[in-house]
Amino acid sequence: MFSYLRERFSSHLRERSRRRARLVSKDGRCNIEFGNVEQSRFVFLVDIWTTILDLRWRYKMTIFISAFLGSWFLFGLLWYVVAYIHKDLPEFNPSINHTPCVENINGLTSAFLFSLETQVTIGYGFRCVTEQCATAIFLLIFQSILGVIINSFMCGAILAKISRSKNRAKTITFSKNAVISKRGGKLCLLIRVANLRKSLLIGSHIYGKLLKSTITPEGETIILDQVNIEFVVDAGNENLFFISPLTIYHIIDKNSPFFHMAAETLLQQDFELVVFLDGTVEATSATCQVRTSYIPEEVLWGYRFAPIVSKTKEGKYRVDFQNFSKTVAVDTPHCAFCLYNEKEAKAKEKKGYDNPGFVLSEVNETSDTKM
């Protein structure tokens, strides 16, 4: 019992270590960090719009609230200073004929309320600017213009964050595992992908990258070397009609990096298969990219996906997502090289071959018969 628990714990640690080594997680997030960047962090402020969009919601809302509260309080101080310099406050005991710069500002609180009313254009009518002070008129114009800029930027950032195509990508899902089996007489690596919405992705394109460490003939070790993996669908990999789940496949031929792998050695390999799906959202015309990854433990040799689409008696097509990642064991060659040699052997059996060592000797026949 103790040895069993220890083995399970060790396998769990190995699995966690394997997951940490991913470059791309199953939900498409990239596991990478940048160190010793020479450029200053202030370069991100140059592209402040992208920086704001990339922030998480809690930081974005903090900036959103701070921008408005900060501007209201700052201009509230300025309005208080204007009233203080012009001696409009009650503490200066202004005369009855005194005309203040801003009516009914009696302290810092009322100055803050007037700043809020001015910037958000509420206009209660109780506090208002008079024509007595040019400074107050200029401050009113400046706050109004700056308020429009803050409103446009912050509201635009919130709207852009909500409508980002990244959220649309969450309704595209890949199968938990990839499988290797025969398809059309060829050994293929298959992955299933589904669109959870009825709205289409226009101009969808699927491709993959195989990430692994390689050593060049010069002895250089390249970490995360990228090899192109071509995925196709029966209808082609361009402009997919992505209304129902599709099974994409990669043909394992002599040009494939999976050609020299076998069922026995697959788990010993060190690679990460990253699959990408690019498309344009039909509703917003924004481009989006969905990605996921598979490590050797998530590639099942000798399996195929269970059927998922059926037709009801009413004539409707039904997609059963319960079988989306379900696999079924099938008879599969244990390596692509064996399948290739098997096909060659069968082809040779149907052909005749010349024996260069065979010599045909001619026999002269005579018509005379001796009695």
Backbone hydrogen bonds, N-H to C=O, Kabsch-Sander energy under -0.5 kcal/mol:
donor,donor_aa,acceptor,acceptor_aa,energy
5,L,1,M,-2.3
6,R,2,F,-2.3
7,E,3,S,-2.3
8,R,4,Y,-2.4
9,F,5,L,-2.4
10,S,6,R,-2.4
11,S,7,E,-2.6
12,H,8,R,-2.1
13,L,9,F,-2.2
14,R,10,S,-2.4
15,E,11,S,-2.3
16,R,12,H,-2.4
17,S,13,L,-2.5
18,R,14,R,-2.1
19,R,15,E,-2.3
20,R,16,R,-2.0
21,A,17,S,-1.0
22,R,19,R,-1.4
25,S,29,R,-2.9
28,G,25,S,-1.7
31,N,23,L,-3.6
32,I,30,C,-1.1
43,V,40,S,-1.6
44,F,41,R,-1.5
45,L,42,F,-1.1
46,V,42,F,-0.5
46,V,43,V,-0.7
47,D,43,V,-0.8
48,I,45,L,-0.8
48,I,46,V,-0.8
51,T,47,D,-1.9
52,I,48,I,-2.5
53,L,49,W,-2.1
54,D,50,T,-2.1
55,L,51,T,-0.7
55,L,52,I,-0.7
60,K,56,R,-2.6
61,M,57,W,-2.9
62,T,58,R,-1.4
63,I,59,Y,-2.3
64,F,60,K,-2.5
65,I,61,M,-2.6
66,S,62,T,-2.4
67,A,63,I,-2.5
68,F,64,F,-1.4
69,L,65,I,-2.7
70,G,66,S,-2.5
71,S,67,A,-1.8
72,W,68,F,-2.5
73,F,69,L,-2.4
74,L,70,G,-2.6
75,F,71,S,-2.3
76,G,72,W,-1.7
77,L,73,F,-2.1
78,L,74,L,-1.8
79,W,75,F,-2.6
80,Y,76,G,-2.0
81,V,77,L,-2.4
82,V,78,L,-2.4
83,A,79,W,-2.2
84,Y,80,Y,-2.3
85,I,81,V,-3.0
86,H,82,V,-2.2
87,K,84,Y,-0.8
88,D,83,A,-3.1
89,L,83,A,-0.6
92,F,89,L,-1.8
93,N,90,P,-1.8
98,H,95,S,-1.2
103,E,128,C,-2.8
105,I,102,V,-0.8
106,N,104,N,-0.7
111,A,107,G,-1.8
112,F,108,L,-2.2
113,L,109,T,-2.2
114,F,110,S,-2.1
115,S,111,A,-2.1
116,L,112,F,-2.3
117,E,113,L,-2.4
118,T,114,F,-2.2
119,Q,115,S,-2.3
120,V,116,L,-2.2
121,T,118,T,-0.5
122,I,117,E,-1.7
130,T,101,C,-2.8
133,C,130,T,-0.6
137,I,133,C,-1.4
138,F,134,A,-2.5
139,L,135,T,-2.4
140,L,136,A,-2.1
141,I,137,I,-2.1
142,F,138,F,-2.5
143,Q,139,L,-2.4
144,S,140,L,-2.0
145,I,141,I,-2.2
146,L,142,F,-2.5
147,G,143,Q,-2.5
148,V,144,S,-1.8
149,I,145,I,-1.9
150,I,146,L,-2.5
151,N,147,G,-2.6
152,S,148,V,-2.5
153,F,149,I,-2.5
154,M,150,I,-2.6
155,C,151,N,-2.2
156,G,152,S,-1.9
157,A,153,F,-2.2
158,I,154,M,-2.1
159,L,155,C,-2.4
160,A,156,G,-2.6
161,K,157,A,-2.1
162,I,158,I,-2.1
163,S,159,L,-2.3
164,R,161,K,-0.7
167,N,164,R,-1.5
168,R,164,R,-0.6
169,A,165,S,-1.6
170,K,167,N,-0.9
171,T,168,R,-1.6
172,I,169,A,-1.5
173,T,171,T,-0.5
173,T,194,A,-2.2
175,S,192,R,-2.4
178,A,298,E,-2.6
179,V,190,L,-2.4
180,I,300,L,-2.4
181,S,188,C,-1.9
183,R,186,K,-3.2
186,K,183,R,-1.2
188,C,181,S,-2.9
189,L,250,H,-2.6
190,L,179,V,-3.5
190,L,188,C,-0.6
191,I,248,I,-2.7
193,V,246,L,-2.8
194,A,173,T,-2.7
196,L,171,T,-3.0
196,L,194,A,-0.6
202,I,200,L,-0.6
202,I,280,T,-3.0
204,S,201,L,-0.7
205,H,278,D,-2.4
206,I,237,N,-0.8
207,Y,276,F,-1.8
208,G,229,I,-1.8
209,K,274,V,-2.7
210,L,227,V,-2.8
211,L,209,K,-0.6
211,L,272,E,-3.1
212,K,210,L,-0.5
212,K,225,D,-1.7
213,S,270,D,-0.5
214,T,222,I,-1.9
216,T,214,T,-0.5
216,T,220,E,-2.8
219,G,216,T,-2.4
222,I,214,T,-3.3
222,I,220,E,-0.6
223,I,221,T,-0.6
225,D,212,K,-2.6
225,D,222,I,-0.7
227,V,210,L,-1.6
229,I,208,G,-2.5
231,F,229,I,-0.6
232,V,249,Y,-2.5
236,G,233,V,-2.6
239,N,204,S,-0.9
240,L,204,S,-0.7
242,F,240,L,-1.4
243,I,241,F,-1.5
244,S,241,F,-0.6
246,L,193,V,-2.9
248,I,191,I,-2.6
248,I,246,L,-0.7
249,Y,232,V,-2.5
250,H,189,L,-2.6
252,I,187,L,-2.9
253,D,251,I,-1.3
256,S,253,D,-1.5
259,F,256,S,-1.6
261,M,258,F,-1.3
263,A,334,H,-2.8
266,L,262,A,-1.1
268,Q,265,T,-0.6
269,Q,266,L,-1.5
272,E,211,L,-1.9
273,L,294,Y,-3.1
274,V,209,K,-3.1
274,V,272,E,-0.7
275,V,273,L,-0.5
275,V,292,T,-2.5
276,F,207,Y,-3.2
277,L,290,V,-2.5
278,D,205,H,-2.7
279,G,288,C,-2.0
280,T,202,I,-2.2
281,V,286,A,-3.2
282,E,200,L,-1.3
285,S,281,V,-2.3
288,C,279,G,-2.8
290,V,277,L,-2.6
292,T,275,V,-1.7
294,Y,273,L,-2.1
298,E,295,I,-2.4
299,V,296,P,-1.5
300,L,178,A,-3.2
300,L,298,E,-0.6
301,W,299,V,-0.6
302,G,180,I,-2.8
303,Y,180,I,-0.9
303,Y,300,L,-0.6
304,R,328,V,-2.4
306,A,326,K,-2.4
310,S,318,R,-2.5
312,T,316,K,-3.1
315,G,312,T,-1.5
318,R,310,S,-3.1
320,D,308,I,-2.8
320,D,318,R,-0.6
321,F,319,V,-0.9
323,N,320,D,-1.4
324,F,321,F,-1.1
328,V,304,R,-3.3
330,V,302,G,-2.3
332,T,330,V,-0.5
336,A,261,M,-0.7
337,F,259,F,-0.6
339,L,335,C,-1.5
340,Y,336,A,-2.2
341,N,337,F,-2.3
342,E,338,C,-2.5
343,K,339,L,-2.0
344,E,340,Y,-1.8
345,A,341,N,-2.6
346,K,342,E,-2.1
347,A,343,K,-2.0
348,K,344,E,-2.1
349,E,345,A,-1.5
350,K,346,K,-0.8
351,K,348,K,-1.2
358,F,355,N,-1.8
361,S,359,V,-0.6
362,E,360,L,-0.5
364,N,362,E,-0.5
365,E,363,V,-0.6
